[in-house]
Amino acid sequence: MKKICVLGLGYIGLPTSSILATHGFEVTGVDINTQIVQIVNRGGLPIKEPGLKTIVKAAVNSGNLHAQPEPKPSDIFIIAVPTPITEEKKVDLSYIEQAANSIVPFLDKGNLVVLESTSPPGTTQNLLAPLLEKTGMKAGEDFFVAYCPERVLPGRILKELIENNRVIGGIESTSALEAKKLYSSFVEGEIYLTDSTTAEMVKLMENTYRDVNIALANELAVICNKIGINSWDVIKLANLHPRVNLHNPGPGVGGHCLAVDPWFIVEKFPEETKIISSSRNINDSMPHYVAEKITGILNICETQKVTIAGVTYKANIDDTRNSPVLNIIKYLLENKIYVAAYDPHVKDFEYELVGLVEAFRNSDLAVITTGHEEFKYFNPQELGQLMRHRSVFDTCNCLDHKLWQNSGFEVLLLGAGGY
């Protein structure tokens, strides 16, 4: 099986395509966005990810990777398209449906179809396989269908695609074994086989566990703020216990996984998911909580300009998908507060981004909303000279607070009452 067709050239599809191409497969990358197709065929990058440009260029120059807007006959089809949620917190599986329908004309006996998109339990068995059977062939007999979710961290995608363990679920055992042959060609971690519905739930619970843990930390931060103690100290000391691993609080949860995946379970099991749904609501409420804290701080100021430092959903990446900072800025603007947002990693954002000096000039409050490494090296004395009021609200605990205090700043920390 030498020819592979990868549908979706985003954060997972493009790195996967490139790795497969450099391992000797003939890979066709498919994306309905013709601009992405053109960029990839030039050996360029439509996304930002360390090390990816080198491997994409090598894959394209070798002739093993070519991008186009339509699928073509292949031995293996990998579906790596988005599965977003609607405003009603319902999963949108239309991209999977479109991808499945697009490969039906090219599906042949003995082919393998792998779904990598994060999906509600039962999607591979009950949605994907029946769509592919429009060919008149039988899934699991004439062709094979499996689910193999990605388990990677933005900023480390290439390394983790190769080194992380993988879980593969087949609609029956032969499908799982056929998928294992493919992933064994480049995965150095362990590969574990199961059924497709179990594999789908495994992926969802990996992210749900983290979301629930963050919600616990955020709830702790709100409590500690009320009673006048530092939640970060509580977490640090509690984690000295060998069986405790509390996460850190923050301004909210974003990204394409943690802020989305738990809702897939809640939608299917609304009565049984008390902890999961409560955790989602807690984390979704944090941007509003942070924004209210900001407006409370600004009440003492006659003017109201806020510097927002960092708009990505986590540190040191350019990904703003579902970033909680979006809702913080939206709330502030609705309350007639002028916002100047700065992020050295991001070029395109829903709101205007400005340079560092412009962001801090005449500002009444600087809010650190993402813990980028660069922010640790801000010069508080220089930035303070640009500001009207020397106040900083650190929602990520990434600054040297004593250094900022010594430069005349009032320093506030999320989850630290009376700090």
C-alpha positions as CSV (number, residue, x, y, z in Angstrom):
1,M,0.0,0.0,0.0
2,K,2.0,2.9,-1.3
3,K,-0.5,5.5,-2.3
4,I,-2.1,7.6,0.4
5,C,-4.7,10.3,0.2
6,V,-4.9,12.7,3.2
7,L,-8.1,14.8,3.4
8,G,-7.5,18.0,5.3
9,L,-4.2,19.9,5.4
10,G,-4.4,21.6,8.8
11,Y,-2.5,21.2,12.0
12,I,-2.7,17.3,11.8
13,G,-3.2,16.5,8.1
14,L,-0.2,18.5,6.8
15,P,2.4,17.1,9.3
16,T,1.0,13.6,8.8
17,S,1.2,13.9,5.0
18,S,4.7,15.2,5.2
19,I,5.9,12.4,7.5
20,L,4.3,9.7,5.4
21,A,5.9,11.3,2.2
22,T,9.4,11.3,3.8
23,H,8.8,7.6,4.7
24,G,8.5,6.6,1.1
25,F,4.7,6.8,0.5
26,E,3.2,8.6,-2.5
27,V,0.9,11.1,-0.7
28,T,-1.8,13.3,-2.1
29,G,-2.9,16.0,0.3
30,V,-6.4,17.2,-0.3
31,D,-7.9,20.5,0.9
32,I,-10.9,22.4,-0.3
33,N,-9.0,25.7,0.3
34,T,-7.2,26.3,-3.0
35,Q,-4.9,28.8,-1.3
36,I,-3.6,26.1,1.1
37,V,-3.1,23.8,-1.9
38,Q,-1.0,26.4,-3.7
39,I,1.1,27.1,-0.5
40,V,1.9,23.5,0.1
41,N,2.8,22.8,-3.5
42,R,5.4,25.6,-3.2
43,G,6.8,23.9,-0.2
44,G,5.4,26.6,2.1
45,L,3.4,26.6,5.3
46,P,-0.2,27.7,5.8
47,I,0.3,27.2,9.6
48,K,3.1,27.9,12.0
49,E,4.8,24.8,13.6
50,P,8.4,24.4,14.6
51,G,10.3,22.2,12.1
52,L,7.4,21.7,9.8
53,K,8.6,23.9,6.9
54,T,11.7,21.8,6.5
55,I,9.9,18.5,6.2
56,V,7.1,19.9,4.0
57,K,9.7,21.3,1.6
58,A,11.6,18.0,1.6
59,A,8.4,16.0,1.0
60,V,7.3,18.3,-1.9
61,N,10.8,18.4,-3.5
62,S,11.1,14.6,-3.4
63,G,7.9,14.4,-5.5
64,N,6.2,12.2,-2.8
65,L,3.8,15.0,-1.7
66,H,1.4,16.8,-3.9
67,A,-1.6,18.8,-2.9
68,Q,-4.9,19.2,-4.8
69,P,-8.5,20.1,-4.1
70,E,-10.0,16.7,-5.0
71,P,-9.2,13.1,-3.9
72,K,-7.7,10.6,-6.3
73,P,-7.6,6.7,-6.3
74,S,-5.3,5.5,-3.5
75,D,-4.7,2.5,-1.3
76,I,-5.3,4.4,1.9
77,F,-7.5,7.4,2.7
78,I,-6.9,9.4,6.0
79,I,-9.6,11.8,7.0
80,A,-8.2,14.7,9.2
81,V,-10.8,17.4,8.9
82,P,-12.2,19.7,11.6
83,T,-15.1,18.7,13.9
84,P,-16.2,22.0,15.5
85,I,-19.1,22.6,17.7
86,T,-22.0,25.0,17.1
87,E,-23.1,27.8,19.3
88,E,-25.6,25.4,20.9
89,K,-22.6,23.1,21.9
90,K,-23.6,20.5,19.3
91,V,-20.9,18.7,17.2
92,D,-20.8,19.5,13.6
93,L,-19.8,16.4,11.6
94,S,-20.5,17.9,8.2
95,Y,-16.8,18.0,7.3
96,I,-16.5,14.2,7.9
97,E,-19.6,13.6,5.8
98,Q,-18.2,15.7,3.0
99,A,-14.8,14.0,3.1
100,A,-16.4,10.6,3.2
101,N,-18.7,11.4,0.2
102,S,-15.7,12.8,-1.7
103,I,-13.8,9.5,-1.6
104,V,-16.7,7.2,-2.4
105,P,-16.0,7.5,-6.2
106,F,-12.4,6.4,-5.6
107,L,-12.8,3.6,-3.1
108,D,-11.8,0.2,-4.2
109,K,-11.6,-3.3,-2.7
110,G,-8.8,-3.7,-0.2
111,N,-8.6,0.0,0.6
112,L,-8.2,1.3,4.1
113,V,-10.0,4.4,5.4
114,V,-8.7,6.0,8.6
115,L,-10.6,8.7,10.5
116,E,-8.3,10.9,12.6
117,S,-10.7,13.7,13.4
118,T,-11.9,13.9,17.0
119,S,-15.4,12.5,17.0
120,P,-18.3,11.4,19.3
121,P,-18.3,7.7,20.2
122,G,-19.9,5.7,17.4
123,T,-19.0,8.1,14.6
124,T,-16.7,5.6,12.7
125,Q,-19.0,2.7,13.1
126,N,-22.4,4.4,12.6
127,L,-21.6,7.4,10.3
128,L,-18.4,6.9,8.4
129,A,-18.7,3.2,7.5
130,P,-22.3,3.5,6.2
131,L,-21.4,6.5,4.1
132,L,-18.6,4.6,2.5
133,E,-20.8,1.6,1.8
134,K,-22.6,3.8,-0.8
135,T,-20.1,2.1,-3.1
136,G,-22.0,-1.1,-2.8
137,M,-19.1,-2.7,-0.9
138,K,-19.2,-3.9,2.6
139,A,-17.1,-2.2,5.3
140,G,-14.9,-4.6,7.2
141,E,-15.1,-7.2,4.3
142,D,-14.4,-5.4,1.0
143,F,-12.5,-2.5,2.5
144,F,-11.3,-1.6,6.0
145,V,-12.3,1.3,8.3
146,A,-10.4,2.4,11.5
147,Y,-10.2,5.3,13.9
148,C,-6.8,6.6,15.0
149,P,-6.9,9.9,16.8
150,E,-4.0,12.3,17.0
151,R,-2.5,12.9,20.5
152,V,-0.1,15.8,19.9
153,L,0.6,19.2,21.4
154,P,0.9,22.3,19.2
155,G,4.5,23.4,19.1
156,R,5.6,19.7,19.3
157,I,3.5,18.1,16.6
158,L,6.2,16.5,14.5
159,K,8.0,15.0,17.5
160,E,4.9,13.7,19.1
161,L,3.4,12.3,15.9
162,I,6.4,10.0,15.8
163,E,7.2,9.4,19.5
164,N,3.7,9.2,21.2
165,N,1.8,6.0,21.7
166,R,-1.2,5.6,19.4
167,V,-4.6,4.0,20.0
168,I,-6.2,2.4,16.9
169,G,-9.7,1.2,16.8
170,G,-11.2,-0.8,13.9
171,I,-14.8,-1.5,13.1
172,E,-13.6,-5.1,13.3
173,S,-10.2,-6.7,14.0
174,T,-8.8,-6.8,10.5
175,S,-9.4,-3.1,10.0
176,A,-7.4,-2.3,13.2
177,L,-4.5,-4.6,12.0
178,E,-4.4,-3.0,8.6
179,A,-4.3,0.5,10.2
180,K,-1.5,-0.7,12.5
181,K,0.6,-1.7,9.4
182,L,0.4,1.9,8.2
183,Y,1.2,3.7,11.5
184,S,4.0,1.2,12.3
185,S,5.9,2.7,9.4
186,F,6.6,5.9,11.3
187,V,5.4,5.7,14.9
188,E,8.1,4.8,17.4
189,G,5.7,4.7,20.4
190,E,3.6,1.7,21.3
191,I,0.5,1.0,19.2
192,Y,-2.6,-0.3,21.1
193,L,-5.5,-1.9,19.2
194,T,-9.2,-1.8,20.2
195,D,-12.6,-1.2,18.6
196,S,-13.4,2.2,17.0
197,T,-15.9,3.3,19.6
198,T,-13.5,2.7,22.5
199,A,-10.8,4.6,20.7
200,E,-13.1,7.5,20.1
201,M,-14.0,7.6,23.8
202,V,-10.3,7.3,24.8
203,K,-9.5,10.4,22.8
204,L,-12.4,12.4,24.3
205,M,-11.6,11.4,27.9
206,E,-7.9,12.3,27.5
207,N,-9.0,15.9,26.9
208,T,-11.9,15.8,29.2
209,Y,-9.7,14.8,32.1
210,R,-7.5,17.8,31.5
211,D,-10.5,20.1,31.1
212,V,-12.0,18.9,34.4
213,N,-8.7,19.3,36.2
214,I,-8.3,22.9,34.9
215,A,-11.9,23.6,36.0
216,L,-11.0,22.4,39.5
217,A,-8.0,24.8,39.5
218,N,-10.2,27.7,38.2
219,E,-12.8,27.1,40.9
220,L,-10.0,27.0,43.5
221,A,-8.7,30.3,42.1
222,V,-12.1,32.0,42.6
223,I,-12.4,30.6,46.1
224,C,-8.9,31.7,47.1
225,N,-9.5,35.2,45.7
226,K,-12.5,35.5,48.0
227,I,-10.7,34.4,51.1
228,G,-7.5,36.4,50.4
229,I,-5.0,33.6,49.8
230,N,-2.9,32.6,46.8
231,S,-4.3,29.6,44.8
232,W,-0.9,29.1,43.1
233,D,0.7,28.5,46.5
234,V,-2.1,26.1,47.4
235,I,-1.6,24.1,44.2
236,K,2.2,24.1,44.5
237,L,2.0,22.7,48.1
238,A,-0.8,20.3,47.4
239,N,1.1,18.8,44.4
240,L,3.9,17.8,46.8
241,H,1.6,14.9,47.7
242,P,2.6,11.9,45.6
243,R,-0.9,11.2,44.3
244,V,-2.0,14.8,43.7
245,N,-1.5,16.6,40.3
246,L,-3.6,19.8,40.2
247,H,-3.3,21.9,37.0
248,N,-3.0,25.7,37.1
249,P,-5.8,28.2,36.8
250,G,-6.1,30.6,33.9
251,P,-8.3,33.0,31.9
252,G,-10.2,30.1,30.3
253,V,-9.7,27.1,28.1
254,G,-9.3,27.2,24.3
255,G,-7.9,25.3,21.4
256,H,-9.4,22.7,19.1
257,C,-9.6,20.0,21.7
258,L,-10.1,20.8,25.4
259,A,-12.7,23.5,24.8
260,V,-14.6,21.3,22.3
261,D,-14.2,17.6,22.9
262,P,-16.1,17.3,26.3
263,W,-19.2,18.7,24.7
264,F,-19.2,15.6,22.4
265,I,-19.9,13.4,25.4
266,V,-22.3,15.8,27.0
267,E,-24.4,16.0,23.9
268,K,-24.8,12.2,23.7
269,F,-25.2,11.7,27.5
270,P,-26.7,14.9,29.0
271,E,-28.1,13.2,32.1
272,E,-25.0,11.3,33.0
273,T,-22.3,14.0,32.5
274,K,-22.8,16.1,35.6
275,I,-19.0,16.6,36.3
276,I,-18.1,17.1,32.7
277,S,-20.7,19.7,31.9
278,S,-20.1,21.5,35.1
279,S,-16.4,21.7,34.3
280,R,-17.1,23.0,30.8
281,N,-19.3,25.7,32.2
282,I,-16.7,26.7,34.8
283,N,-14.0,27.0,32.2
284,D,-16.3,28.8,29.7
285,S,-17.1,31.3,32.5
286,M,-13.5,32.3,33.2
287,P,-13.1,34.9,30.5
288,H,-16.2,36.8,31.9
289,Y,-14.7,36.4,35.4
290,V,-11.4,37.9,34.3
291,A,-13.1,40.7,32.3
292,E,-15.1,41.6,35.4
293,K,-11.9,41.8,37.4
294,I,-10.4,44.1,34.8
295,T,-13.4,46.4,34.9
296,G,-13.2,46.5,38.7
297,I,-9.6,47.5,38.6
298,L,-10.3,50.2,36.0
299,N,-13.1,51.8,38.1
300,I,-10.4,53.8,39.9
301,C,-9.2,55.3,36.6
302,E,-10.8,58.3,34.8
303,T,-9.5,56.9,31.5
304,Q,-9.8,53.3,30.5
305,K,-7.3,51.7,28.2
306,V,-6.3,48.1,28.6
307,T,-3.3,46.4,27.2
308,I,-3.9,42.7,26.3
309,A,-0.7,40.8,26.1
310,G,-1.2,37.5,24.3
311,V,-4.3,36.3,22.2
312,T,-3.5,32.6,21.6
313,Y,-5.2,30.0,23.7
314,K,-1.8,28.8,25.1
315,A,1.8,30.0,25.3
316,N,4.4,30.0,22.5
317,I,2.1,29.1,19.6
318,D,0.2,31.1,17.0
319,D,-3.1,29.2,17.3
320,T,-6.1,31.4,18.4
321,R,-8.9,28.8,17.8
322,N,-11.5,29.1,20.6
323,S,-9.1,31.4,22.5
324,P,-10.7,32.7,25.8
325,V,-9.0,36.0,25.0
326,L,-11.6,36.6,22.3
327,N,-14.4,36.7,24.9
328,I,-12.3,38.9,27.3
329,I,-11.8,41.5,24.5
330,K,-15.4,41.3,23.4
331,Y,-16.7,41.9,27.0
332,L,-14.3,44.9,27.5
333,L,-15.3,46.5,24.2
334,E,-19.0,46.1,25.0
335,N,-18.2,48.0,28.2
336,K,-16.7,50.9,26.2
337,I,-13.1,50.1,27.3
338,Y,-10.4,50.7,24.8
339,V,-8.3,47.6,24.1
340,A,-4.9,47.4,22.6
341,A,-3.9,43.8,21.9
342,Y,-0.3,42.6,21.3
343,D,0.9,39.1,20.4
344,P,4.3,38.5,18.8
345,H,3.2,35.0,17.5
346,V,0.0,36.0,15.7
347,K,-0.5,37.8,12.4
348,D,-4.2,37.4,11.8
349,F,-6.8,37.8,14.5
350,E,-10.4,38.8,14.9
351,Y,-9.5,42.1,16.5
352,E,-6.7,44.5,15.5
353,L,-3.2,43.7,16.8
354,V,-0.7,46.5,17.5
355,G,3.0,46.7,18.3
356,L,4.4,46.4,21.8
357,V,5.0,50.2,22.3
358,E,1.6,51.1,20.9
359,A,-0.1,48.5,23.1
360,F,1.4,50.0,26.3
361,R,1.4,53.7,25.4
362,N,-1.1,55.5,27.7
363,S,-2.4,52.2,29.1
364,D,-4.1,52.1,32.5
365,L,-3.7,48.4,32.9
366,A,-1.6,45.6,31.3
367,V,-3.2,42.2,31.3
368,I,-1.1,39.1,30.7
369,T,-3.6,36.7,29.1
370,T,-1.1,34.3,27.5
371,G,2.2,33.2,29.1
372,H,4.5,33.6,26.1
373,E,8.1,33.1,26.9
374,E,8.9,36.6,25.5
375,F,6.7,38.2,28.2
376,K,8.9,36.9,31.0
377,Y,11.6,39.3,29.6
378,F,9.4,42.4,29.4
379,N,11.3,45.4,30.9
380,P,8.8,46.8,33.5
381,Q,10.7,50.0,33.9
382,E,10.6,50.8,30.2
383,L,7.0,49.7,29.7
384,G,5.9,51.6,32.9
385,Q,7.2,54.8,31.4
386,L,4.8,54.4,28.5
387,M,1.7,53.8,30.7
388,R,-0.6,56.2,32.4
389,H,-1.0,53.9,35.4
390,R,1.5,51.3,36.4
391,S,-0.8,48.3,36.9
392,V,-0.5,44.8,35.7
393,F,-2.9,41.8,36.0
394,D,-1.1,38.5,35.5
395,T,-3.6,35.8,34.7
396,C,-0.9,33.2,33.9
397,N,1.6,33.8,36.7
398,C,4.4,34.2,34.2
399,L,5.9,37.5,35.4
400,D,8.6,38.2,38.1
401,H,6.2,40.0,40.3
402,K,8.8,41.4,42.7
403,L,10.6,43.0,39.7
404,W,7.4,44.7,38.6
405,Q,6.6,45.9,42.1
406,N,10.1,47.3,42.4
407,S,9.4,49.2,39.2
408,G,6.4,50.9,40.8
409,F,3.7,48.6,39.5
410,E,0.6,47.4,41.4
411,V,0.6,43.7,40.6
412,L,-2.5,41.6,40.7
413,L,-2.5,37.8,40.1
414,L,-5.5,35.7,39.1
415,G,-6.5,33.6,42.0
416,A,-4.6,35.5,44.6
417,G,-6.9,37.7,46.8
418,G,-5.2,40.5,48.5
419,Y,-1.9,39.9,46.6
